[in-house]
Amino acid sequence: MALSEIRALMLKHGHKTTAEIDRFDVKRAAGAVIGVDLMLSDGTVTYLPVEAS
């Protein structure tokens, strides 16, 4: 998953795309991306689910 895809996912879930990302963890099930754990530099931790396509 590219950083641009993570930023698009942030926008879709109502987060500012200019927020500084500290780290992220792409969650997979059976090889498919199901979501992203996102940790921002301000200490916010959130899970962004990915819709199945």
Buried (B, 14 or more C-beta within 10 A) or exposed (E): EEEEEBBEBBEEEEBEEEBEBEEBEEBEEEEEBBBBEBBBEEEEEEEBEBEEE
